[in-house]
Amino acid sequence: MTSKELLYVEDALGHESFMKSCSKKTSGQLKDPMLSSYIAELEQKHTGLFNKFLNLL
């Protein structure tokens, strides 16, 4: 993996980590159960993407 590719993967990991934490925090604050459930699904999606990027290293 080139250094440029490594920088891309590290950047993507940072973005996915941020999205995971934001969606987790938001789903806990929402009062609408359907919306909260949807945001929790997004958290799972970002967790999966984070793990896929992590596996590239």
mmCIF entry with sequence, helices, sheets and N, C-alpha, C, O atoms, coordinates in Angstrom:
data_MODEL
# 
_entry.id   MODEL 
# 
_entity.id                         1 
_entity.type                       polymer 
_entity.pdbx_number_of_molecules   1 
# 
_entity_poly.entity_id                      1 
_entity_poly.type                           'polypeptide(L)' 
_entity_poly.nstd_linkage                   no 
_entity_poly.nstd_monomer                   no 
_entity_poly.pdbx_seq_one_letter_code       MTSKELLYVEDALGHESFMKSCSKKTSGQLKDPMLSSYIAELEQKHTGLFNKFLNLL 
_entity_poly.pdbx_seq_one_letter_code_can   MTSKELLYVEDALGHESFMKSCSKKTSGQLKDPMLSSYIAELEQKHTGLFNKFLNLL 
_entity_poly.pdbx_strand_id                 A 
# 
loop_
_entity_poly_seq.entity_id 
_entity_poly_seq.num 
_entity_poly_seq.mon_id 
_entity_poly_seq.hetero 
1 1  MET n 
1 2  THR n 
1 3  SER n 
1 4  LYS n 
1 5  GLU n 
1 6  LEU n 
1 7  LEU n 
1 8  TYR n 
1 9  VAL n 
1 10 GLU n 
1 11 ASP n 
1 12 ALA n 
1 13 LEU n 
1 14 GLY n 
1 15 HIS n 
1 16 GLU n 
1 17 SER n 
1 18 PHE n 
1 19 MET n 
1 20 LYS n 
1 21 SER n 
1 22 CYS n 
1 23 SER n 
1 24 LYS n 
1 25 LYS n 
1 26 THR n 
1 27 SER n 
1 28 GLY n 
1 29 GLN n 
1 30 LEU n 
1 31 LYS n 
1 32 ASP n 
1 33 PRO n 
1 34 MET n 
1 35 LEU n 
1 36 SER n 
1 37 SER n 
1 38 TYR n 
1 39 ILE n 
1 40 ALA n 
1 41 GLU n 
1 42 LEU n 
1 43 GLU n 
1 44 GLN n 
1 45 LYS n 
1 46 HIS n 
1 47 THR n 
1 48 GLY n 
1 49 LEU n 
1 50 PHE n 
1 51 ASN n 
1 52 LYS n 
1 53 PHE n 
1 54 LEU n 
1 55 ASN n 
1 56 LEU n 
1 57 LEU n 
# 
_struct_asym.id          A 
_struct_asym.entity_id   1 
# 
loop_
_struct_conf.conf_type_id 
_struct_conf.id 
_struct_conf.pdbx_PDB_helix_id 
_struct_conf.beg_label_comp_id 
_struct_conf.beg_label_asym_id 
_struct_conf.beg_label_seq_id 
_struct_conf.pdbx_beg_PDB_ins_code 
_struct_conf.end_label_comp_id 
_struct_conf.end_label_asym_id 
_struct_conf.end_label_seq_id 
_struct_conf.pdbx_end_PDB_ins_code 
_struct_conf.beg_auth_comp_id 
_struct_conf.beg_auth_asym_id 
_struct_conf.beg_auth_seq_id 
_struct_conf.end_auth_comp_id 
_struct_conf.end_auth_asym_id 
_struct_conf.end_auth_seq_id 
_struct_conf.pdbx_PDB_helix_class 
_struct_conf.details 
_struct_conf.pdbx_PDB_helix_length 
HELX_P HELX_P1 AA1 SER A 3  ? GLN A 29 ? SER A 3  GLN A 29 1 ? 27 
HELX_P HELX_P2 AA2 PRO A 33 ? ASN A 55 ? PRO A 33 ASN A 55 1 ? 23 
# 
_struct_conf_type.id          HELX_P 
_struct_conf_type.criteria    ? 
_struct_conf_type.reference   ? 
# 
loop_
_atom_site.group_PDB 
_atom_site.id 
_atom_site.type_symbol 
_atom_site.label_atom_id 
_atom_site.label_alt_id 
_atom_site.label_comp_id 
_atom_site.label_asym_id 
_atom_site.label_entity_id 
_atom_site.label_seq_id 
_atom_site.pdbx_PDB_ins_code 
_atom_site.Cartn_x 
_atom_site.Cartn_y 
_atom_site.Cartn_z 
_atom_site.occupancy 
_atom_site.B_iso_or_equiv 
_atom_site.pdbx_formal_charge 
_atom_site.auth_seq_id 
_atom_site.auth_comp_id 
_atom_site.auth_asym_id 
_atom_site.auth_atom_id 
_atom_site.pdbx_PDB_model_num 
ATOM 1   N N  . MET A 1 1  ? 0.847   -1.165 0.000  1.00 0.00 ? 1  MET A N  1 
ATOM 2   C CA . MET A 1 1  ? 0.000   0.000  0.000  1.00 0.00 ? 1  MET A CA 1 
ATOM 3   C C  . MET A 1 1  ? 0.903   1.242  0.000  1.00 0.00 ? 1  MET A C  1 
ATOM 4   O O  . MET A 1 1  ? 1.842   1.344  0.790  1.00 0.00 ? 1  MET A O  1 
ATOM 5   N N  . THR A 1 2  ? 0.604   2.162  -0.885 1.00 0.00 ? 2  THR A N  1 
ATOM 6   C CA . THR A 1 2  ? 1.408   3.380  -0.957 1.00 0.00 ? 2  THR A CA 1 
ATOM 7   C C  . THR A 1 2  ? 1.067   4.307  0.209  1.00 0.00 ? 2  THR A C  1 
ATOM 8   O O  . THR A 1 2  ? 0.060   4.125  0.893  1.00 0.00 ? 2  THR A O  1 
ATOM 9   N N  . SER A 1 3  ? 1.910   5.283  0.417  1.00 0.00 ? 3  SER A N  1 
ATOM 10  C CA . SER A 1 3  ? 1.663   6.220  1.517  1.00 0.00 ? 3  SER A CA 1 
ATOM 11  C C  . SER A 1 3  ? 0.401   7.039  1.267  1.00 0.00 ? 3  SER A C  1 
ATOM 12  O O  . SER A 1 3  ? -0.307  7.394  2.210  1.00 0.00 ? 3  SER A O  1 
ATOM 13  N N  . LYS A 1 4  ? 0.118   7.338  0.010  1.00 0.00 ? 4  LYS A N  1 
ATOM 14  C CA . LYS A 1 4  ? -1.102  8.091  -0.316 1.00 0.00 ? 4  LYS A CA 1 
ATOM 15  C C  . LYS A 1 4  ? -2.342  7.249  -0.012 1.00 0.00 ? 4  LYS A C  1 
ATOM 16  O O  . LYS A 1 4  ? -3.327  7.763  0.518  1.00 0.00 ? 4  LYS A O  1 
ATOM 17  N N  . GLU A 1 5  ? -2.297  5.979  -0.341 1.00 0.00 ? 5  GLU A N  1 
ATOM 18  C CA . GLU A 1 5  ? -3.415  5.084  -0.043 1.00 0.00 ? 5  GLU A CA 1 
ATOM 19  C C  . GLU A 1 5  ? -3.601  4.929  1.464  1.00 0.00 ? 5  GLU A C  1 
ATOM 20  O O  . GLU A 1 5  ? -4.727  4.898  1.960  1.00 0.00 ? 5  GLU A O  1 
ATOM 21  N N  . LEU A 1 6  ? -2.497  4.834  2.179  1.00 0.00 ? 6  LEU A N  1 
ATOM 22  C CA . LEU A 1 6  ? -2.554  4.722  3.632  1.00 0.00 ? 6  LEU A CA 1 
ATOM 23  C C  . LEU A 1 6  ? -3.196  5.963  4.240  1.00 0.00 ? 6  LEU A C  1 
ATOM 24  O O  . LEU A 1 6  ? -4.005  5.853  5.162  1.00 0.00 ? 6  LEU A O  1 
ATOM 25  N N  . LEU A 1 7  ? -2.846  7.134  3.736  1.00 0.00 ? 7  LEU A N  1 
ATOM 26  C CA . LEU A 1 7  ? -3.463  8.374  4.219  1.00 0.00 ? 7  LEU A CA 1 
ATOM 27  C C  . LEU A 1 7  ? -4.970  8.382  3.956  1.00 0.00 ? 7  LEU A C  1 
ATOM 28  O O  . LEU A 1 7  ? -5.751  8.843  4.788  1.00 0.00 ? 7  LEU A O  1 
ATOM 29  N N  . TYR A 1 8  ? -5.367  7.870  2.794  1.00 0.00 ? 8  TYR A N  1 
ATOM 30  C CA . TYR A 1 8  ? -6.792  7.793  2.469  1.00 0.00 ? 8  TYR A CA 1 
ATOM 31  C C  . TYR A 1 8  ? -7.516  6.881  3.454  1.00 0.00 ? 8  TYR A C  1 
ATOM 32  O O  . TYR A 1 8  ? -8.581  7.236  3.959  1.00 0.00 ? 8  TYR A O  1 
ATOM 33  N N  . VAL A 1 9  ? -6.953  5.722  3.726  1.00 0.00 ? 9  VAL A N  1 
ATOM 34  C CA . VAL A 1 9  ? -7.582  4.771  4.644  1.00 0.00 ? 9  VAL A CA 1 
ATOM 35  C C  . VAL A 1 9  ? -7.654  5.361  6.052  1.00 0.00 ? 9  VAL A C  1 
ATOM 36  O O  . VAL A 1 9  ? -8.671  5.214  6.730  1.00 0.00 ? 9  VAL A O  1 
ATOM 37  N N  . GLU A 1 10 ? -6.595  6.021  6.494  1.00 0.00 ? 10 GLU A N  1 
ATOM 38  C CA . GLU A 1 10 ? -6.613  6.647  7.816  1.00 0.00 ? 10 GLU A CA 1 
ATOM 39  C C  . GLU A 1 10 ? -7.672  7.738  7.890  1.00 0.00 ? 10 GLU A C  1 
ATOM 40  O O  . GLU A 1 10 ? -8.353  7.876  8.906  1.00 0.00 ? 10 GLU A O  1 
ATOM 41  N N  . ASP A 1 11 ? -7.815  8.511  6.822  1.00 0.00 ? 11 ASP A N  1 
ATOM 42  C CA . ASP A 1 11 ? -8.827  9.559  6.776  1.00 0.00 ? 11 ASP A CA 1 
ATOM 43  C C  . ASP A 1 11 ? -10.231 8.950  6.812  1.00 0.00 ? 11 ASP A C  1 
ATOM 44  O O  . ASP A 1 11 ? -11.109 9.436  7.526  1.00 0.00 ? 11 ASP A O  1 
ATOM 45  N N  . ALA A 1 12 ? -10.431 7.893  6.044  1.00 0.00 ? 12 ALA A N  1 
ATOM 46  C CA . ALA A 1 12 ? -11.731 7.218  6.019  1.00 0.00 ? 12 ALA A CA 1 
ATOM 47  C C  . ALA A 1 12 ? -12.068 6.630  7.391  1.00 0.00 ? 12 ALA A C  1 
ATOM 48  O O  . ALA A 1 12 ? -13.219 6.685  7.823  1.00 0.00 ? 12 ALA A O  1 
ATOM 49  N N  . LEU A 1 13 ? -11.071 6.072  8.074  1.00 0.00 ? 13 LEU A N  1 
ATOM 50  C CA . LEU A 1 13 ? -11.288 5.547  9.424  1.00 0.00 ? 13 LEU A CA 1 
ATOM 51  C C  . LEU A 1 13 ? -11.746 6.657  10.372 1.00 0.00 ? 13 LEU A C  1 
ATOM 52  O O  . LEU A 1 13 ? -12.642 6.454  11.192 1.00 0.00 ? 13 LEU A O  1 
ATOM 53  N N  . GLY A 1 14 ? -11.126 7.823  10.252 1.00 0.00 ? 14 GLY A N  1 
ATOM 54  C CA . GLY A 1 14 ? -11.520 8.956  11.084 1.00 0.00 ? 14 GLY A CA 1 
ATOM 55  C C  . GLY A 1 14 ? -12.946 9.395  10.818 1.00 0.00 ? 14 GLY A C  1 
ATOM 56  O O  . GLY A 1 14 ? -13.696 9.690  11.749 1.00 0.00 ? 14 GLY A O  1 
ATOM 57  N N  . HIS A 1 15 ? -13.325 9.439  9.541  1.00 0.00 ? 15 HIS A N  1 
ATOM 58  C CA . HIS A 1 15 ? -14.689 9.835  9.189  1.00 0.00 ? 15 HIS A CA 1 
ATOM 59  C C  . HIS A 1 15 ? -15.715 8.824  9.694  1.00 0.00 ? 15 HIS A C  1 
ATOM 60  O O  . HIS A 1 15 ? -16.751 9.199  10.242 1.00 0.00 ? 15 HIS A O  1 
ATOM 61  N N  . GLU A 1 16 ? -15.420 7.554  9.506  1.00 0.00 ? 16 GLU A N  1 
ATOM 62  C CA . GLU A 1 16 ? -16.361 6.527  9.952  1.00 0.00 ? 16 GLU A CA 1 
ATOM 63  C C  . GLU A 1 16 ? -16.470 6.493  11.476 1.00 0.00 ? 16 GLU A C  1 
ATOM 64  O O  . GLU A 1 16 ? -17.553 6.271  12.019 1.00 0.00 ? 16 GLU A O  1 
ATOM 65  N N  . SER A 1 17 ? -15.372 6.708  12.151 1.00 0.00 ? 17 SER A N  1 
ATOM 66  C CA . SER A 1 17 ? -15.402 6.764  13.615 1.00 0.00 ? 17 SER A CA 1 
ATOM 67  C C  . SER A 1 17 ? -16.274 7.924  14.086 1.00 0.00 ? 17 SER A C  1 
ATOM 68  O O  . SER A 1 17 ? -17.057 7.780  15.025 1.00 0.00 ? 17 SER A O  1 
ATOM 69  N N  . PHE A 1 18 ? -16.133 9.068  13.429 1.00 0.00 ? 18 PHE A N  1 
ATOM 70  C CA . PHE A 1 18 ? -16.939 10.237 13.765 1.00 0.00 ? 18 PHE A CA 1 
ATOM 71  C C  . PHE A 1 18 ? -18.417 9.962  13.517 1.00 0.00 ? 18 PHE A C  1 
ATOM 72  O O  . PHE A 1 18 ? -19.259 10.291 14.351 1.00 0.00 ? 18 PHE A O  1 
ATOM 73  N N  . MET A 1 19 ? -18.734 9.361  12.376 1.00 0.00 ? 19 MET A N  1 
ATOM 74  C CA . MET A 1 19 ? -20.136 9.074  12.052 1.00 0.00 ? 19 MET A CA 1 
ATOM 75  C C  . MET A 1 19 ? -20.729 8.050  13.016 1.00 0.00 ? 19 MET A C  1 
ATOM 76  O O  . MET A 1 19 ? -21.899 8.154  13.386 1.00 0.00 ? 19 MET A O  1 
ATOM 77  N N  . LYS A 1 20 ? -19.931 7.061  13.426 1.00 0.00 ? 20 LYS A N  1 
ATOM 78  C CA . LYS A 1 20 ? -20.394 6.082  14.415 1.00 0.00 ? 20 LYS A CA 1 
ATOM 79  C C  . LYS A 1 20 ? -20.765 6.779  15.711 1.00 0.00 ? 20 LYS A C  1 
ATOM 80  O O  . LYS A 1 20 ? -21.846 6.553  16.254 1.00 0.00 ? 20 LYS A O  1 
ATOM 81  N N  . SER A 1 21 ? -19.879 7.620  16.207 1.00 0.00 ? 21 SER A N  1 
ATOM 82  C CA . SER A 1 21 ? -20.123 8.274  17.497 1.00 0.00 ? 21 SER A CA 1 
ATOM 83  C C  . SER A 1 21 ? -21.292 9.246  17.413 1.00 0.00 ? 21 SER A C  1 
ATOM 84  O O  . SER A 1 21 ? -22.084 9.340  18.351 1.00 0.00 ? 21 SER A O  1 
ATOM 85  N N  . CYS A 1 22 ? -21.410 9.970  16.304 1.00 0.00 ? 22 CYS A N  1 
ATOM 86  C CA . CYS A 1 22 ? -22.540 10.901 16.150 1.00 0.00 ? 22 CYS A CA 1 
ATOM 87  C C  . CYS A 1 22 ? -23.870 10.168 16.090 1.00 0.00 ? 22 CYS A C  1 
ATOM 88  O O  . CYS A 1 22 ? -24.837 10.578 16.732 1.00 0.00 ? 22 CYS A O  1 
ATOM 89  N N  . SER A 1 23 ? -23.923 9.097  15.330 1.00 0.00 ? 23 SER A N  1 
ATOM 90  C CA . SER A 1 23 ? -25.187 8.376  15.205 1.00 0.00 ? 23 SER A CA 1 
ATOM 91  C C  . SER A 1 23 ? -25.561 7.675  16.508 1.00 0.00 ? 23 SER A C  1 
ATOM 92  O O  . SER A 1 23 ? -26.742 7.581  16.843 1.00 0.00 ? 23 SER A O  1 
ATOM 93  N N  . LYS A 1 24 ? -24.566 7.183  17.245 1.00 0.00 ? 24 LYS A N  1 
ATOM 94  C CA . LYS A 1 24 ? -24.857 6.555  18.529 1.00 0.00 ? 24 LYS A CA 1 
ATOM 95  C C  . LYS A 1 24 ? -25.434 7.579  19.508 1.00 0.00 ? 24 LYS A C  1 
ATOM 96  O O  . LYS A 1 24 ? -26.422 7.310  20.191 1.00 0.00 ? 24 LYS A O  1 
ATOM 97  N N  . LYS A 1 25 ? -24.815 8.733  19.566 1.00 0.00 ? 25 LYS A N  1 
ATOM 98  C CA . LYS A 1 25 ? -25.272 9.801  20.462 1.00 0.00 ? 25 LYS A CA 1 
ATOM 99  C C  . LYS A 1 25 ? -26.680 10.263 20.061 1.00 0.00 ? 25 LYS A C  1 
ATOM 100 O O  . LYS A 1 25 ? -27.545 10.448 20.917 1.00 0.00 ? 25 LYS A O  1 
ATOM 101 N N  . THR A 1 26 ? -26.896 10.446 18.773 1.00 0.00 ? 26 THR A N  1 
ATOM 102 C CA . THR A 1 26 ? -28.184 10.939 18.284 1.00 0.00 ? 26 THR A CA 1 
ATOM 103 C C  . THR A 1 26 ? -29.302 9.939  18.524 1.00 0.00 ? 26 THR A C  1 
ATOM 104 O O  . THR A 1 26 ? -30.395 10.326 18.938 1.00 0.00 ? 26 THR A O  1 
ATOM 105 N N  . SER A 1 27 ? -29.050 8.662  18.271 1.00 0.00 ? 27 SER A N  1 
ATOM 106 C CA . SER A 1 27 ? -30.110 7.666  18.455 1.00 0.00 ? 27 SER A CA 1 
ATOM 107 C C  . SER A 1 27 ? -30.548 7.577  19.908 1.00 0.00 ? 27 SER A C  1 
ATOM 108 O O  . SER A 1 27 ? -31.705 7.267  20.193 1.00 0.00 ? 27 SER A O  1 
ATOM 109 N N  . GLY A 1 28 ? -29.635 7.847  20.820 1.00 0.00 ? 28 GLY A N  1 
ATOM 110 C CA . GLY A 1 28 ? -29.986 7.828  22.238 1.00 0.00 ? 28 GLY A CA 1 
ATOM 111 C C  . GLY A 1 28 ? -30.775 9.044  22.674 1.00 0.00 ? 28 GLY A C  1 
ATOM 112 O O  . GLY A 1 28 ? -31.462 8.999  23.694 1.00 0.00 ? 28 GLY A O  1 
ATOM 113 N N  . GLN A 1 29 ? -30.692 10.128 21.921 1.00 0.00 ? 29 GLN A N  1 
ATOM 114 C CA . GLN A 1 29 ? -31.370 11.361 22.292 1.00 0.00 ? 29 GLN A CA 1 
ATOM 115 C C  . GLN A 1 29 ? -32.750 11.509 21.666 1.00 0.00 ? 29 GLN A C  1 
ATOM 116 O O  . GLN A 1 29 ? -33.558 12.311 22.134 1.00 0.00 ? 29 GLN A O  1 
ATOM 117 N N  . LEU A 1 30 ? -33.025 10.751 20.621 1.00 0.00 ? 30 LEU A N  1 
ATOM 118 C CA . LEU A 1 30 ? -34.301 10.903 19.914 1.00 0.00 ? 30 LEU A CA 1 
ATOM 119 C C  . LEU A 1 30 ? -35.446 10.264 20.677 1.00 0.00 ? 30 LEU A C  1 
ATOM 120 O O  . LEU A 1 30 ? -35.293 9.211  21.295 1.00 0.00 ? 30 LEU A O  1 
ATOM 121 N N  . LYS A 1 31 ? -36.590 10.916 20.622 1.00 0.00 ? 31 LYS A N  1 
ATOM 122 C CA . LYS A 1 31 ? -37.776 10.401 21.301 1.00 0.00 ? 31 LYS A CA 1 
ATOM 123 C C  . LYS A 1 31 ? -38.655 9.557  20.365 1.00 0.00 ? 31 LYS A C  1 
ATOM 124 O O  . LYS A 1 31 ? -39.416 8.704  20.823 1.00 0.00 ? 31 LYS A O  1 
ATOM 125 N N  . ASP A 1 32 ? -38.546 9.796  19.077 1.00 0.00 ? 32 ASP A N  1 
ATOM 126 C CA . ASP A 1 32 ? -39.310 9.030  18.086 1.00 0.00 ? 32 ASP A CA 1 
ATOM 127 C C  . ASP A 1 32 ? -38.647 7.662  17.919 1.00 0.00 ? 32 ASP A C  1 
ATOM 128 O O  . ASP A 1 32 ? -37.508 7.589  17.457 1.00 0.00 ? 32 ASP A O  1 
ATOM 129 N N  . PRO A 1 33 ? -39.337 6.577  18.287 1.00 0.00 ? 33 PRO A N  1 
ATOM 130 C CA . PRO A 1 33 ? -38.705 5.249  18.224 1.00 0.00 ? 33 PRO A CA 1 
ATOM 131 C C  . PRO A 1 33 ? -38.316 4.808  16.812 1.00 0.00 ? 33 PRO A C  1 
ATOM 132 O O  . PRO A 1 33 ? -37.296 4.141  16.634 1.00 0.00 ? 33 PRO A O  1 
ATOM 133 N N  . MET A 1 34 ? -39.112 5.170  15.814 1.00 0.00 ? 34 MET A N  1 
ATOM 134 C CA . MET A 1 34 ? -38.774 4.767  14.444 1.00 0.00 ? 34 MET A CA 1 
ATOM 135 C C  . MET A 1 34 ? -37.526 5.490  13.955 1.00 0.00 ? 34 MET A C  1 
ATOM 136 O O  . MET A 1 34 ? -36.657 4.887  13.326 1.00 0.00 ? 34 MET A O  1 
ATOM 137 N N  . LEU A 1 35 ? -37.443 6.769  14.243 1.00 0.00 ? 35 LEU A N  1 
ATOM 138 C CA . LEU A 1 35 ? -36.276 7.538  13.829 1.00 0.00 ? 35 LEU A CA 1 
ATOM 139 C C  . LEU A 1 35 ? -35.034 7.088  14.592 1.00 0.00 ? 35 LEU A C  1 
ATOM 140 O O  . LEU A 1 35 ? -33.948 6.989  14.021 1.00 0.00 ? 35 LEU A O  1 
ATOM 141 N N  . SER A 1 36 ? -35.196 6.820  15.864 1.00 0.00 ? 36 SER A N  1 
ATOM 142 C CA . SER A 1 36 ? -34.095 6.329  16.674 1.00 0.00 ? 36 SER A CA 1 
ATOM 143 C C  . SER A 1 36 ? -33.595 4.988  16.151 1.00 0.00 ? 36 SER A C  1 
ATOM 144 O O  . SER A 1 36 ? -32.390 4.744  16.108 1.00 0.00 ? 36 SER A O  1 
ATOM 145 N N  . SER A 1 37 ? -34.513 4.128  15.758 1.00 0.00 ? 37 SER A N  1 
ATOM 146 C CA . SER A 1 37 ? -34.153 2.830  15.207 1.00 0.00 ? 37 SER A CA 1 
ATOM 147 C C  . SER A 1 37 ? -33.388 2.988  13.887 1.00 0.00 ? 37 SER A C  1 
ATOM 148 O O  . SER A 1 37 ? -32.415 2.277  13.634 1.00 0.00 ? 37 SER A O  1 
ATOM 149 N N  . TYR A 1 38 ? -33.834 3.913  13.068 1.00 0.00 ? 38 TYR A N  1 
ATOM 150 C CA . TYR A 1 38 ? -33.162 4.159  11.792 1.00 0.00 ? 38 TYR A CA 1 
ATOM 151 C C  . TYR A 1 38 ? -31.733 4.664  12.017 1.00 0.00 ? 38 TYR A C  1 
ATOM 152 O O  . TYR A 1 38 ? -30.800 4.219  11.349 1.00 0.00 ? 38 TYR A O  1 
ATOM 153 N N  . ILE A 1 39 ? -31.572 5.577  12.945 1.00 0.00 ? 39 ILE A N  1 
ATOM 154 C CA . ILE A 1 39 ? -30.243 6.114  13.237 1.00 0.00 ? 39 ILE A CA 1 
ATOM 155 C C  . ILE A 1 39 ? -29.349 5.011  13.825 1.00 0.00 ? 39 ILE A C  1 
ATOM 156 O O  . ILE A 1 39 ? -28.148 4.980  13.557 1.00 0.00 ? 39 ILE A O  1 
ATOM 157 N N  . ALA A 1 40 ? -29.929 4.113  14.620 1.00 0.00 ? 40 ALA A N  1 
ATOM 158 C CA . ALA A 1 40 ? -29.165 2.982  15.149 1.00 0.00 ? 40 ALA A CA 1 
ATOM 159 C C  . ALA A 1 40 ? -28.696 2.069  14.003 1.00 0.00 ? 40 ALA A C  1 
ATOM 160 O O  . ALA A 1 40 ? -27.597 1.519  14.058 1.00 0.00 ? 40 ALA A O  1 
ATOM 161 N N  . GLU A 1 41 ? -29.530 1.913  12.971 1.00 0.00 ? 41 GLU A N  1 
ATOM 162 C CA . GLU A 1 41 ? -29.123 1.138  11.796 1.00 0.00 ? 41 GLU A CA 1 
ATOM 163 C C  . GLU A 1 41 ? -27.960 1.813  11.083 1.00 0.00 ? 41 GLU A C  1 
ATOM 164 O O  . GLU A 1 41 ? -27.041 1.146  10.608 1.00 0.00 ? 41 GLU A O  1 
ATOM 165 N N  . LEU A 1 42 ? -28.006 3.145  11.011 1.00 0.00 ? 42 LEU A N  1 
ATOM 166 C CA . LEU A 1 42 ? -26.891 3.873  10.403 1.00 0.00 ? 42 LEU A CA 1 
ATOM 167 C C  . LEU A 1 42 ? -25.615 3.675  11.197 1.00 0.00 ? 42 LEU A C  1 
ATOM 168 O O  . LEU A 1 42 ? -24.532 3.568  10.623 1.00 0.00 ? 42 LEU A O  1 
ATOM 169 N N  . GLU A 1 43 ? -25.739 3.625  12.523 1.00 0.00 ? 43 GLU A N  1 
ATOM 170 C CA . GLU A 1 43 ? -24.571 3.372  13.367 1.00 0.00 ? 43 GLU A CA 1 
ATOM 171 C C  . GLU A 1 43 ? -23.957 2.017  13.025 1.00 0.00 ? 43 GLU A C  1 
ATOM 172 O O  . GLU A 1 43 ? -22.737 1.889  12.917 1.00 0.00 ? 43 GLU A O  1 
ATOM 173 N N  . GLN A 1 44 ? -24.808 1.013  12.855 1.00 0.00 ? 44 GLN A N  1 
ATOM 174 C CA . GLN A 1 44 ? -24.310 -0.316 12.504 1.00 0.00 ? 44 GLN A CA 1 
ATOM 175 C C  . GLN A 1 44 ? -23.634 -0.308 11.136 1.00 0.00 ? 44 GLN A C  1 
ATOM 176 O O  . GLN A 1 44 ? -22.617 -0.972 10.933 1.00 0.00 ? 44 GLN A O  1 
ATOM 177 N N  . LYS A 1 45 ? -24.205 0.450  10.197 1.00 0.00 ? 45 LYS A N  1 
ATOM 178 C CA . LYS A 1 45 ? -23.615 0.539  8.862  1.00 0.00 ? 45 LYS A CA 1 
ATOM 179 C C  . LYS A 1 45 ? -22.229 1.181  8.935  1.00 0.00 ? 45 LYS A C  1 
ATOM 180 O O  . LYS A 1 45 ? -21.288 0.707  8.300  1.00 0.00 ? 45 LYS A O  1 
ATOM 181 N N  . HIS A 1 46 ? -22.108 2.252  9.704  1.00 0.00 ? 46 HIS A N  1 
ATOM 182 C CA . HIS A 1 46 ? -20.816 2.921  9.825  1.00 0.00 ? 46 HIS A CA 1 
ATOM 183 C C  . HIS A 1 46 ? -19.811 2.060  10.594 1.00 0.00 ? 46 HIS A C  1 
ATOM 184 O O  . HIS A 1 46 ? -18.611 2.119  10.327 1.00 0.00 ? 46 HIS A O  1 
ATOM 185 N N  . THR A 1 47 ? -20.293 1.273  11.533 1.00 0.00 ? 47 THR A N  1 
ATOM 186 C CA . THR A 1 47 ? -19.408 0.344  12.235 1.00 0.00 ? 47 THR A CA 1 
ATOM 187 C C  . THR A 1 47 ? -18.855 -0.689 11.256 1.00 0.00 ? 47 THR A C  1 
ATOM 188 O O  . THR A 1 47 ? -17.670 -1.019 11.295 1.00 0.00 ? 47 THR A O  1 
ATOM 189 N N  . GLY A 1 48 ? -19.717 -1.192 10.383 1.00 0.00 ? 48 GLY A N  1 
ATOM 190 C CA . GLY A 1 48 ? -19.274 -2.144 9.370  1.00 0.00 ? 48 GLY A CA 1 
ATOM 191 C C  . GLY A 1 48 ? -18.264 -1.539 8.413  1.00 0.00 ? 48 GLY A C  1 
ATOM 192 O O  . GLY A 1 48 ? -17.267 -2.175 8.070  1.00 0.00 ? 48 GLY A O  1 
ATOM 193 N N  . LEU A 1 49 ? -18.519 -0.312 7.981  1.00 0.00 ? 49 LEU A N  1 
ATOM 194 C CA . LEU A 1 49 ? -17.575 0.359  7.086  1.00 0.00 ? 49 LEU A CA 1 
ATOM 195 C C  . LEU A 1 49 ? -16.248 0.619  7.784  1.00 0.00 ? 49 LEU A C  1 
ATOM 196 O O  . LEU A 1 49 ? -15.187 0.469  7.177  1.00 0.00 ? 49 LEU A O  1 
ATOM 197 N N  . PHE A 1 50 ? -16.300 1.011  9.059  1.00 0.00 ? 50 PHE A N  1 
ATOM 198 C CA . PHE A 1 50 ? -15.078 1.226  9.832  1.00 0.00 ? 50 PHE A CA 1 
ATOM 199 C C  . PHE A 1 50 ? -14.259 -0.054 9.880  1.00 0.00 ? 50 PHE A C  1 
ATOM 200 O O  . PHE A 1 50 ? -13.044 -0.026 9.683  1.00 0.00 ? 50 PHE A O  1 
ATOM 201 N N  . ASN A 1 51 ? -14.923 -1.172 10.139 1.00 0.00 ? 51 ASN A N  1 
ATOM 202 C CA . ASN A 1 51 ? -14.218 -2.463 10.232 1.00 0.00 ? 51 ASN A CA 1 
ATOM 203 C C  . ASN A 1 51 ? -13.627 -2.873 8.884  1.00 0.00 ? 51 ASN A C  1 
ATOM 204 O O  . ASN A 1 51 ? -12.540 -3.448 8.834  1.00 0.00 ? 51 ASN A O  1 
ATOM 205 N N  . LYS A 1 52 ? -14.336 -2.581 7.791  1.00 0.00 ? 52 LYS A N  1 
ATOM 206 C CA . LYS A 1 52 ? -13.809 -2.916 6.452  1.00 0.00 ? 52 LYS A CA 1 
ATOM 207 C C  . LYS A 1 52 ? -12.546 -2.103 6.164  1.00 0.00 ? 52 LYS A C  1 
ATOM 208 O O  . LYS A 1 52 ? -11.560 -2.637 5.656  1.00 0.00 ? 52 LYS A O  1 
ATOM 209 N N  . PHE A 1 53 ? -12.580 -0.820 6.488  1.00 0.00 ? 53 PHE A N  1 
ATOM 210 C CA . PHE A 1 53 ? -11.376 0.000  6.284  1.00 0.00 ? 53 PHE A CA 1 
ATOM 211 C C  . PHE A 1 53 ? -10.233 -0.463 7.185  1.00 0.00 ? 53 PHE A C  1 
ATOM 212 O O  . PHE A 1 53 ? -9.074  -0.487 6.770  1.00 0.00 ? 53 PHE A O  1 
ATOM 213 N N  . LEU A 1 54 ? -10.567 -0.827 8.414  1.00 0.00 ? 54 LEU A N  1 
ATOM 214 C CA . LEU A 1 54 ? -9.548  -1.289 9.344  1.00 0.00 ? 54 LEU A CA 1 
ATOM 215 C C  . LEU A 1 54 ? -8.886  -2.567 8.845  1.00 0.00 ? 54 LEU A C  1 
ATOM 216 O O  . LEU A 1 54 ? -7.686  -2.765 9.038  1.00 0.00 ? 54 LEU A O  1 
ATOM 217 N N  . ASN A 1 55 ? -9.661  -3.428 8.209  1.00 0.00 ? 55 ASN A N  1 
ATOM 218 C CA . ASN A 1 55 ? -9.116  -4.681 7.684  1.00 0.00 ? 55 ASN A CA 1 
ATOM 219 C C  . ASN A 1 55 ? -8.163  -4.472 6.513  1.00 0.00 ? 55 ASN A C  1 
ATOM 220 O O  . ASN A 1 55 ? -7.402  -5.373 6.162  1.00 0.00 ? 55 ASN A O  1 
ATOM 221 N N  . LEU A 1 56 ? -8.202  -3.283 5.906  1.00 0.00 ? 56 LEU A N  1 
ATOM 222 C CA . LEU A 1 56 ? -7.275  -2.992 4.809  1.00 0.00 ? 56 LEU A CA 1 
ATOM 223 C C  . LEU A 1 56 ? -5.845  -2.794 5.322  1.00 0.00 ? 56 LEU A C  1 
ATOM 224 O O  . LEU A 1 56 ? -4.879  -2.924 4.571  1.00 0.00 ? 56 LEU A O  1 
ATOM 225 N N  . LEU A 1 57 ? -5.732  -2.478 6.610  1.00 0.00 ? 57 LEU A N  1 
ATOM 226 C CA . LEU A 1 57 ? -4.399  -2.187 7.165  1.00 0.00 ? 57 LEU A CA 1 
ATOM 227 C C  . LEU A 1 57 ? -3.656  -3.434 7.533  1.00 0.00 ? 57 LEU A C  1 
ATOM 228 O O  . LEU A 1 57 ? -2.524  -3.359 8.011  1.00 0.00 ? 57 LEU A O  1 
# 
